[in-house]
Amino acid sequence: MLLEVHELNTYYGMSHVLQGISLYVNQGELVALLGRNGMGKSTTLKSVMGLVKPRSGSVVFEGKTITGYPPYKAARAGIGYVPEERRIFPNLSVVDNLFLGIKGGKILNPEDPKVWTMERIFQHFPKLKERAGQKGRFLSGGEQQMLTIGRSLMGNPSLLLVDEPTEGLAPLLVKEVRDILEEINKAGVSILLVEHNIKVALSLANRVYLMGKAHIGFAGTVGELERNPEIKAKYLEV
């Protein structure tokens, strides 16, 4: 098991926003965490990444307890994070943004085909190669999303936490980002995906967790979910 989250409880002030959240991701899986807005999906990712500190529960990654690690330690442990807000550096070039994704202390062989290098990023994101020297602020929304994903991959994570990657994108770019996530997963990177576009998420995922308010209401395969339309309606329909 690559990631195991057990009975996680997280608060914002007095508000109990995650109530006993448990989930897991196996090596090579793409797992979707779905639900309506405000259920706690993004907070779950932030709690794993250390952007929000859980009050109780545990996060175990590659057999090591990392609960409460600050984000830089979680990143060095092998977790990449693609935030909903993208957070590129608008005044830096595409290349410089990508270089900032390299994690200190990692010694990797650039000849290893599994290692994410600048060249390999550009193979997966040819649009970024075309705009390598341009500043981040001149990129389209879709290109900025690709840059954010590419920057995370430059840290050579074993697990990628991806928060709402198709939010605000035109349909053609939604498909492009969806296909890129599939490529990355097939290349060996496990993914925990939060995504409002249910069709995209279910086309990618091996397994699914559905969140109600602050809790997990369903866990199973995509097939099991599709055979339970009442569960789908309860947790996903507005």
Sine and cosine of phi, psi and omega as CSV:
sin_phi,cos_phi,sin_psi,cos_psi,sin_omega,cos_omega
0.00,0.00,0.80,-0.60,-0.06,-1.00
-0.98,0.19,-0.77,0.64,-0.01,-1.00
-0.79,-0.62,0.73,-0.68,0.09,-1.00
-0.73,-0.69,0.88,-0.48,0.06,-1.00
-0.95,-0.30,0.82,-0.58,-0.10,-1.00
-0.79,-0.62,0.87,-0.49,0.14,-0.99
0.76,0.65,0.78,0.63,-0.05,-1.00
-0.98,0.19,0.77,-0.64,0.07,-1.00
-0.83,-0.55,0.86,-0.52,-0.04,-1.00
-0.78,-0.62,0.62,-0.78,-0.02,-1.00
-0.83,-0.55,0.54,-0.84,0.29,-0.96
-0.93,-0.37,0.98,-0.19,-0.12,-0.99
0.91,0.43,-0.86,-0.50,0.03,-1.00
-1.00,-0.05,-0.11,0.99,-0.06,-1.00
-0.99,0.10,0.85,-0.53,-0.04,-1.00
-1.00,0.04,1.00,0.00,-0.21,-0.98
-1.00,0.05,-0.40,0.92,0.13,-0.99
-0.81,-0.59,0.84,-0.54,-0.11,-0.99
-0.86,-0.51,1.00,-0.02,0.06,-1.00
0.93,0.36,0.68,0.73,-0.03,-1.00
-0.97,0.26,0.80,-0.60,0.08,-1.00
-0.76,-0.65,0.73,-0.68,0.07,-1.00
-0.33,-0.94,0.22,-0.98,0.05,-1.00
-0.55,-0.83,0.38,-0.93,0.08,-1.00
-0.73,-0.68,0.81,-0.58,0.07,-1.00
-1.00,0.07,0.31,-0.95,0.07,-1.00
-0.84,0.54,0.78,-0.62,0.06,-1.00
1.00,0.05,-0.10,0.99,-0.03,-1.00
-0.99,0.14,0.41,-0.91,0.28,-0.96
-0.87,-0.49,0.92,-0.39,-0.08,-1.00
-0.92,-0.39,0.74,-0.67,0.00,-1.00
-0.98,-0.18,0.69,-0.73,0.09,-1.00
-0.91,-0.42,0.95,-0.32,-0.19,-0.98
-0.85,-0.53,0.31,-0.95,0.04,-1.00
0.37,-0.93,0.13,-0.99,0.02,-1.00
-0.94,0.35,0.18,-0.98,0.04,-1.00
-0.88,0.48,0.60,-0.80,0.10,-0.99
0.99,0.15,0.20,0.98,-0.04,-1.00
-1.00,0.08,-0.32,0.95,0.00,-1.00
0.91,-0.42,0.20,0.98,-0.06,-1.00
-0.90,0.43,-0.78,0.62,-0.01,-1.00
-0.90,0.43,-0.59,0.81,0.03,-1.00
-0.90,0.43,-0.55,0.83,0.07,-1.00
-0.88,0.48,-0.74,0.68,0.04,-1.00
-0.88,0.47,-0.69,0.73,-0.02,-1.00
-0.91,0.42,-0.54,0.84,0.03,-1.00
-0.94,0.35,-0.60,0.80,0.06,-1.00
-0.92,0.39,-0.66,0.75,-0.08,-1.00
-0.98,0.20,-0.24,0.97,-0.01,-1.00
1.00,0.00,0.12,0.99,0.05,-1.00
-0.96,0.27,-0.43,0.90,0.12,-0.99
-0.79,-0.61,0.71,-0.70,-0.06,-1.00
-1.00,-0.04,0.87,-0.49,0.04,-1.00
-0.91,0.40,0.50,-0.86,0.05,-1.00
-0.99,0.12,-0.51,0.86,0.05,-1.00
-0.41,-0.91,0.14,-0.99,-0.08,-1.00
0.99,-0.11,-0.04,-1.00,-0.07,-1.00
-0.64,-0.77,0.49,-0.87,0.14,-0.99
-0.84,-0.55,0.88,-0.47,-0.01,-1.00
-0.90,-0.44,0.81,-0.58,-0.03,-1.00
-0.81,-0.59,0.84,-0.55,-0.04,-1.00
0.77,0.63,0.66,0.75,0.08,-1.00
0.99,0.14,0.00,1.00,-0.04,-1.00
-0.90,-0.44,0.73,-0.69,0.04,-1.00
-0.96,0.30,0.85,-0.53,-0.03,-1.00
-0.86,-0.51,0.27,0.96,-0.03,-1.00
-0.80,0.60,0.80,-0.60,0.05,-1.00
0.98,0.18,0.06,1.00,0.10,-1.00
-0.83,0.55,0.61,-0.79,0.18,-0.98
-0.93,0.38,0.37,-0.93,-0.09,-1.00
-0.81,0.59,-0.62,0.78,-0.05,-1.00
-0.91,0.41,-0.55,0.83,0.03,-1.00
-0.96,0.28,-0.61,0.79,0.07,-1.00
-0.89,0.46,-0.64,0.77,0.02,-1.00
-0.91,0.42,-0.70,0.72,0.01,-1.00
-0.92,0.38,-0.45,0.89,0.05,-1.00
-0.94,0.34,-0.36,0.93,0.05,-1.00
0.84,-0.55,0.34,0.94,0.02,-1.00
-0.94,-0.34,0.80,-0.60,0.10,-1.00
-0.98,-0.22,0.50,-0.87,-0.06,-1.00
-0.75,-0.66,0.82,-0.57,0.05,-1.00
-0.92,-0.38,0.99,-0.16,-0.11,-0.99
-0.96,0.28,0.40,-0.92,0.02,-1.00
-0.87,0.49,-0.57,0.82,-0.08,-1.00
-0.99,0.13,-0.05,1.00,0.01,-1.00
0.95,0.31,-0.81,0.58,0.14,-0.99
0.82,0.57,0.70,0.72,0.16,-0.99
-0.97,0.24,0.22,-0.97,0.07,-1.00
-1.00,-0.06,0.96,-0.28,-0.18,-0.98
-0.91,0.42,-0.44,0.90,-0.06,-1.00
-0.99,-0.13,0.08,1.00,0.08,-1.00
-0.96,-0.27,0.46,-0.89,0.01,-1.00
-0.95,0.33,0.22,-0.98,0.08,-1.00
-0.83,0.56,-0.73,0.68,-0.02,-1.00
-0.88,0.48,-0.70,0.72,-0.02,-1.00
-0.92,0.39,-0.62,0.79,0.08,-1.00
-0.86,0.50,-0.68,0.74,0.00,-1.00
-0.92,0.40,-0.66,0.75,0.00,-1.00
-0.87,0.50,-0.52,0.85,-0.01,-1.00
-0.93,0.37,-0.25,0.97,0.03,-1.00
-0.99,0.16,-0.20,0.98,-0.01,-1.00
-0.95,0.32,0.78,-0.62,-0.04,-1.00
-1.00,0.00,0.73,-0.68,0.02,-1.00
-0.89,0.45,0.55,-0.84,0.07,-1.00
1.00,0.01,-0.15,0.99,0.00,-1.00
-1.00,-0.02,0.79,-0.62,0.08,-1.00
-0.92,-0.38,0.94,-0.33,-0.09,-1.00
-0.83,-0.56,0.50,-0.86,0.02,-1.00
-1.00,0.04,0.93,-0.37,-0.03,-1.00
-0.91,0.42,-0.26,0.96,0.04,-1.00
-0.99,0.16,-0.25,0.97,0.02,-1.00
-0.94,0.35,0.85,-0.53,-0.05,-1.00
-0.90,0.43,-0.24,0.97,0.00,-1.00
-1.00,0.00,-0.16,0.99,-0.02,-1.00
-0.99,0.11,0.74,-0.67,0.03,-1.00
-0.99,0.13,0.94,-0.34,0.06,-1.00
-0.94,-0.34,0.15,-0.99,0.06,-1.00
-0.83,0.55,-0.68,0.74,-0.02,-1.00
-0.89,0.46,-0.68,0.73,-0.02,-1.00
-0.93,0.37,-0.61,0.79,0.08,-1.00
-0.85,0.52,-0.71,0.70,-0.02,-1.00
-0.92,0.39,-0.48,0.88,0.09,-1.00
-0.90,0.43,-0.64,0.77,-0.01,-1.00
-0.99,0.14,-0.43,0.90,-0.05,-1.00
-0.81,-0.59,0.95,0.32,-0.06,-1.00
-0.86,0.51,-0.46,0.89,0.03,-1.00
-0.91,0.43,-0.57,0.82,0.03,-1.00
-0.93,0.36,-0.57,0.82,0.04,-1.00
-0.89,0.45,-0.65,0.76,0.01,-1.00
-0.89,0.46,-0.47,0.88,-0.08,-1.00
-0.92,-0.39,0.42,0.91,-0.13,-0.99
-0.80,0.60,-0.61,0.79,-0.06,-1.00
-1.00,-0.03,-0.08,1.00,-0.05,-1.00
-0.99,0.17,0.49,-0.87,0.06,-1.00
-0.96,0.26,0.49,-0.87,-0.10,-1.00
-0.84,0.54,-0.52,0.85,-0.07,-1.00
-0.94,0.34,-0.28,0.96,-0.01,-1.00
-1.00,-0.03,0.00,1.00,0.01,-1.00
-0.99,0.12,0.46,-0.89,0.11,-0.99
-0.95,0.32,0.18,-0.98,0.03,-1.00
-0.86,0.52,-0.66,0.76,0.02,-1.00
-0.92,0.39,-0.64,0.77,0.02,-1.00
-0.92,0.38,-0.60,0.80,0.07,-1.00
-0.90,0.44,-0.62,0.78,0.04,-1.00
-0.91,0.42,-0.67,0.74,0.05,-1.00
-0.88,0.47,-0.63,0.77,0.01,-1.00
-0.91,0.42,-0.64,0.77,0.01,-1.00
-0.90,0.44,-0.69,0.72,0.04,-1.00
-0.90,0.43,-0.71,0.70,0.01,-1.00
-0.88,0.48,-0.65,0.76,0.02,-1.00
-0.88,0.47,-0.65,0.76,0.03,-1.00
-0.91,0.42,-0.64,0.77,-0.01,-1.00
-0.92,0.39,-0.45,0.89,0.01,-1.00
-0.89,0.46,-0.32,0.95,0.10,-1.00
-0.99,0.11,0.02,1.00,0.00,-1.00
0.77,0.64,0.86,0.51,0.01,-1.00
-0.97,0.24,0.43,-0.90,0.19,-0.98
-1.00,0.08,-0.46,0.89,-0.03,-1.00
-0.73,-0.68,0.71,-0.71,0.05,-1.00
-0.91,-0.42,0.82,-0.57,0.12,-0.99
-0.99,-0.11,0.89,-0.45,-0.13,-0.99
-0.86,-0.51,0.87,-0.50,-0.11,-0.99
-0.94,-0.35,0.94,-0.34,0.10,-1.00
0.78,0.63,0.86,0.51,-0.10,-1.00
-0.94,0.34,-0.37,0.93,-0.04,-1.00
-0.98,-0.22,0.12,0.99,-0.02,-1.00
-0.85,0.53,0.82,-0.57,0.10,-1.00
0.98,0.22,0.14,0.99,-0.03,-1.00
-1.00,-0.09,0.50,-0.86,0.09,-1.00
-0.92,0.39,0.43,-0.90,-0.08,-1.00
-0.79,0.61,-0.65,0.76,-0.01,-1.00
-0.91,0.41,-0.60,0.80,0.02,-1.00
-0.96,0.27,-0.52,0.85,0.09,-1.00
-0.85,0.52,-0.72,0.69,0.01,-1.00
-0.90,0.44,-0.63,0.78,-0.03,-1.00
-0.90,0.43,-0.71,0.70,0.02,-1.00
-0.91,0.41,-0.64,0.77,0.05,-1.00
-0.86,0.51,-0.72,0.70,-0.01,-1.00
-0.92,0.40,-0.58,0.81,0.03,-1.00
-0.91,0.42,-0.68,0.73,0.04,-1.00
-0.88,0.48,-0.62,0.78,0.04,-1.00
-0.90,0.43,-0.69,0.73,0.03,-1.00
-0.87,0.49,-0.70,0.71,-0.03,-1.00
-0.89,0.46,-0.68,0.74,0.02,-1.00
-0.91,0.42,-0.67,0.74,0.03,-1.00
-0.91,0.41,-0.42,0.91,0.03,-1.00
-0.98,0.19,-0.04,1.00,0.12,-0.99
0.92,-0.38,0.02,1.00,0.01,-1.00
-1.00,-0.05,0.84,-0.55,0.07,-1.00
-0.96,0.27,0.51,-0.86,-0.07,-1.00
-0.70,-0.72,0.73,-0.69,0.23,-0.97
-0.94,-0.33,0.92,-0.40,-0.21,-0.98
-0.92,-0.39,0.82,-0.57,0.23,-0.97
-0.98,-0.21,0.80,-0.59,-0.13,-0.99
-0.45,-0.89,0.78,-0.63,0.01,-1.00
-0.98,0.21,-0.40,0.92,0.00,-1.00
-0.99,0.13,0.99,-0.15,-0.12,-0.99
-0.89,0.46,-0.63,0.78,-0.01,-1.00
-0.88,0.48,-0.70,0.71,0.04,-1.00
-0.88,0.47,-0.75,0.66,-0.06,-1.00
-0.87,0.49,-0.72,0.69,-0.06,-1.00
-0.95,0.30,-0.38,0.92,0.06,-1.00
-0.97,0.25,-0.30,0.95,-0.05,-1.00
-0.97,-0.23,-0.56,0.83,-0.27,-0.96
-0.97,0.23,0.54,-0.84,0.23,-0.97
-0.99,0.11,-0.70,0.71,0.01,-1.00
-0.70,-0.72,0.26,-0.97,-0.10,-0.99
-0.69,-0.72,0.65,-0.76,0.24,-0.97
-0.90,-0.44,0.72,-0.69,0.08,-1.00
-0.94,-0.34,0.75,-0.66,0.00,-1.00
-0.98,-0.21,0.76,-0.65,0.31,-0.95
-1.00,-0.02,-0.24,-0.97,-0.03,-1.00
-0.90,0.44,0.97,-0.25,0.12,-0.99
0.94,0.33,0.16,0.99,-0.03,-1.00
-0.58,-0.81,0.30,-0.95,0.12,-0.99
-1.00,0.06,0.83,-0.55,-0.02,-1.00
-0.98,-0.19,-0.35,0.94,-0.01,-1.00
-0.48,-0.88,0.62,-0.78,0.13,-0.99
-0.64,-0.77,0.78,-0.63,0.00,-1.00
0.07,-1.00,-0.11,-0.99,0.04,-1.00
-0.98,0.18,0.24,-0.97,0.06,-1.00
-0.87,0.50,-0.65,0.76,0.02,-1.00
-0.88,0.48,-0.67,0.74,0.03,-1.00
-0.90,0.44,-0.63,0.77,0.04,-1.00
-0.91,0.42,-0.69,0.72,-0.02,-1.00
-0.90,0.44,-0.46,0.89,0.03,-1.00
-0.99,0.11,-0.01,1.00,0.01,-1.00
-0.81,-0.59,0.95,0.30,-0.06,-1.00
-0.88,0.48,-0.46,0.89,0.01,-1.00
-0.93,0.36,-0.58,0.81,0.07,-1.00
-0.93,0.38,-0.69,0.72,0.01,-1.00
-0.86,0.52,-0.70,0.72,0.00,-1.00
-0.92,0.40,-0.64,0.77,-0.05,-1.00
-0.89,0.46,-0.65,0.76,-0.13,-0.99
-0.97,-0.24,-0.29,0.96,-0.11,-0.99
-0.89,-0.45,-0.50,0.87,-0.06,-1.00
-0.99,0.16,0.63,-0.78,-0.01,-1.00
-0.98,0.17,0.00,0.00,0.00,0.00
